[in-house]
Amino acid sequence: MNSTDADITALLERWRNGEKPAEDALLRAVYPVLRDIARARLLRTPGDFTLSATELANETYARLAGKKNIEYRDRTHFFAMAARAIRYYVIDHVRARGSEKRGGQLPFVPLHELGADEPGGSDGIDLRVDWLAVHAALDALERIDHGCAQIVELKFFSGLTLDEIAEATGISRASVVRNWRFAKAWLADQLQALA
């Protein structure tokens, strides 16, 4: 854990204990990271999609800060929860736009671009899908294997590395890699069936 990670973890603990200055400091520490995550997730979005990275980062932080009953253990846990908040905000946004045609023509990153440790790898299948289809497939995967679905969510929506996912989930890196490969193949099959 580097000093920035330790700082965020300490701020989360202080914020959890009700220190108002810690919340302001936490916002300054995590907001740029949330904006970068949001920007990366929206990078391949067509021009008619009205959600900006700033809006997504703002809403994500607001949702996370509003959940006072969640005890964020550390930086990794916080960004794991951010992954879920990003996922559900984007889905809510797509649905609110009344998009009935497969996610409102909002493409998702092709699965072949999801490498083992960073987006942009060359394994998998070349398949473009939309947010609603991925959301539905993740829900189905969650019913079959919650751990694999969580790994996809952490990797894809929060951009965590395999090591960070292992830390957040408390499982070994080797298990994360194995589950990631299974989940990616399973999702490719599901999404191909929807294409």
Secondary structure, 3 states (H helix, E strand, C coil): CCHHHHHHHHHHHHHHCCCHHHHHHHHHHHHHHHHHHHHHHHCCCCCCCCCCHHHHHHHHHHHHHCCCCCCCCCHHHHHHHHHHHHHHHHHHHHHHCCCCCCCCCCECCCHHHECCCCECCCCCCCCCCEHHHHHHHHHHHHHHCHHHHHHHHHHHHHCCCHHHHHHHHCCCHHHHHHHHHHHHHHHHHHHHHHC
